[in-house]
Amino acid sequence: METGHLIGAVNWLAVASASVVAFMIGGLWYSPKLFGQIWMQEVGLTEESAAEGNTSLIFGGSFVLIFIAATMLSFVLGSESNYLIGVHTGFMIGCGWVATAYGVTYLFERRSLRLFLINGGYNVIFFSVMGAIIGAWQ
């Protein structure tokens, strides 16, 4: 299939919506209400050191990367998908590719199981939700 055909078949409103929702899930997931404090402890950040980061780059760059992931997920799902195919595909990508890739890296970096569950879990959830949104709108 030609790239031009793939790009033309993308429902950009679905991709944009899925990106916004995934970004919002990340905001909640890594907030103090859920896993933010544990995550900061696991990666060695303090409130002060986190505040020193370039927030425009961090949040803007994160959104761009999420948008790229949503676009690629849309390519994988194609135009014949639906909500269930989207959830299933997103879950399989999040669990079978992304979380396992984190797992390999974390084993060599000797990172904790808690950090793996937080970061891997976020990706499983966000790919599943993005898949549901994109699949439902195809």
Wavefront OBJ file of the C-alpha trace (Angstrom):
o trace
v 0.000 0.000 0.000
v 1.331 3.427 -0.909
v 2.087 5.956 1.827
v -0.152 8.545 0.185
v -3.077 6.142 0.314
v -2.403 5.439 4.000
v -2.273 9.137 4.872
v -5.442 9.848 2.915
v -7.304 7.084 4.755
v -6.488 8.468 8.218
v -9.344 10.018 10.159
v -7.355 12.974 11.488
v -10.111 14.034 13.881
v -10.004 10.564 15.455
v -6.191 10.698 15.662
v -6.270 14.167 17.231
v -8.994 13.149 19.694
v -7.159 9.952 20.623
v -3.977 11.985 21.152
v -5.698 14.469 23.459
v -7.331 11.684 25.485
v -4.038 9.749 25.773
v -2.274 12.941 26.876
v -4.966 13.525 29.512
v -4.673 9.926 30.717
v -0.945 10.530 31.155
v -1.655 13.664 33.167
v -3.896 11.691 35.492
v -1.717 8.541 35.564
v 1.410 10.457 36.606
v -0.420 12.840 38.936
v -0.120 12.669 42.728
v -3.654 11.216 42.780
v -2.435 8.009 41.093
v 1.211 7.080 40.522
v 3.048 10.424 40.394
v 4.727 10.260 43.787
v 5.848 6.645 43.379
v 7.021 7.336 39.813
v 9.057 10.368 40.938
v 10.644 8.321 43.710
v 11.465 5.470 41.301
v 13.139 7.750 38.736
v 14.900 9.872 41.352
v 13.029 13.149 40.831
v 11.962 15.589 43.488
v 9.306 18.284 43.179
v 12.134 20.832 42.875
v 14.095 18.967 40.197
v 10.912 18.264 38.239
v 10.049 21.977 38.305
v 13.453 22.803 36.781
v 12.629 20.963 33.540
v 11.671 22.706 30.322
v 7.911 22.152 30.567
v 7.232 23.403 27.038
v 9.659 20.863 25.612
v 8.505 18.049 27.906
v 4.762 18.493 27.416
v 4.922 19.712 23.817
v 7.323 16.945 22.825
v 5.196 14.357 24.631
v 2.086 15.464 22.775
v 3.874 15.324 19.404
v 5.119 11.801 20.163
v 1.654 10.682 21.270
v 0.216 12.142 18.053
v 2.778 10.201 16.012
v 1.889 7.007 17.937
v -1.828 7.612 17.283
v -1.124 8.175 13.590
v 0.860 4.933 13.360
v -1.898 3.102 15.231
v -4.382 4.461 12.691
v -2.212 3.051 9.883
v -2.135 -0.357 11.613
v -5.901 -0.370 12.213
v -6.769 0.643 8.667
v -10.128 1.825 7.447
v -12.048 -1.406 8.151
v -11.607 -1.457 11.926
v -14.123 -0.870 14.676
v -14.165 -0.195 18.401
v -13.399 -3.800 19.438
v -10.641 -4.265 16.880
v -9.182 -0.952 18.033
v -9.196 -1.899 21.723
v -7.763 -5.337 20.983
v -5.038 -4.018 18.679
v -4.128 -1.187 21.054
v -3.947 -3.605 23.966
v -1.760 -6.020 22.011
v 0.595 -3.229 20.941
v 0.770 -1.736 24.433
v 1.211 -5.056 26.186
v 3.011 -7.131 23.580
v 5.389 -4.579 22.083
v 5.737 -1.464 24.213
v 5.601 -2.922 27.727
v 7.842 -5.840 26.774
v 10.363 -3.423 25.245
v 10.328 -1.479 28.508
v 10.795 -4.766 30.347
v 13.932 -5.696 28.426
v 15.423 -2.245 28.951
v 14.473 -2.204 32.643
v 16.070 -5.594 33.229
v 19.404 -4.366 31.884
v 19.072 -1.016 33.685
v 18.085 -2.861 36.872
v 15.005 -0.718 37.303
v 12.251 -1.724 39.673
v 9.176 -3.790 38.982
v 7.112 -0.881 40.330
v 8.483 1.466 37.662
v 7.875 -1.154 34.984
v 4.265 -1.587 36.095
v 3.663 2.174 36.167
v 5.201 2.949 32.768
v 4.169 -0.284 31.066
v 0.664 -0.008 32.478
v 0.291 3.529 31.180
v 1.220 2.410 27.679
v -1.160 -0.543 27.747
v -3.998 1.754 28.833
v -3.187 4.582 26.455
v -2.778 2.374 23.383
v -6.002 0.519 24.245
v -7.952 3.760 24.612
v -6.424 5.290 21.488
v -7.270 2.115 19.583
v -10.855 2.256 20.808
v -11.259 5.880 19.722
v -9.600 5.461 16.339
v -11.302 2.137 15.659
v -14.724 3.512 16.522
v -14.300 6.433 14.100
v -12.929 4.521 11.101
l 1 2 3 4 5 6 7 8 9 10 11 12 13 14 15 16 17 18 19 20 21 22 23 24 25 26 27 28 29 30 31 32 33 34 35 36 37 38 39 40 41 42 43 44 45 46 47 48 49 50 51 52 53 54 55 56 57 58 59 60 61 62 63 64 65 66 67 68 69 70 71 72 73 74 75 76 77 78 79 80 81 82 83 84 85 86 87 88 89 90 91 92 93 94 95 96 97 98 99 100 101 102 103 104 105 106 107 108 109 110 111 112 113 114 115 116 117 118 119 120 121 122 123 124 125 126 127 128 129 130 131 132 133 134 135 136 137 138
